[in-house]
């Protein structure tokens, strides 16, 4: 029986996919660990959340966190289903579904997931780590866009003009 490495991708041999940052998965895993470690340290030892909970109403905190978390899951799951759920015959720019409203839905979904958790915990340390996470996602998204620009050229530039990178466009304009 052959064992797969933990960070290998079954999709690496798919010609319809352009690629991703080499250390993207490892970086995401490390930042996830740091985020939760920071949250635990804050909750157990520094206790910033207990001070902030005195000024944050759970009647606002819980619904806002749930709504943001829902959208985070929705963006990420729709992206993964479109990209990895179907194999295209040849490489093309995917602009259907969530890719018609934002260029990096899985990264946006992850950012929103962290933000939702942030709203629930009110950890100040995790908030600082979240900012680093957002910067990391922006870095890997820009890297992947460079790959797409090299592969598709003006066609991808047009897609970039039509679809925003991070802030979802509600109404399609074609």
Secondary structure, 3 states (H helix, E strand, C coil): CCCCCCCCCHHHHCCCCCCCCCCHHHHHHHHHHHHHHHHHHHHHHHCHHHHHCCCCCHHHHHHHHHHHHHHHHHHHHHHHHHHHCCCCCCCCCCCCHHHHCCCCHHHHHHHHHHHHHHHHHCCHHHHHHHHHHHHHHHHHHHHHHHHHHHHHCHHHHHHHHHCCCCCCCCCCCC
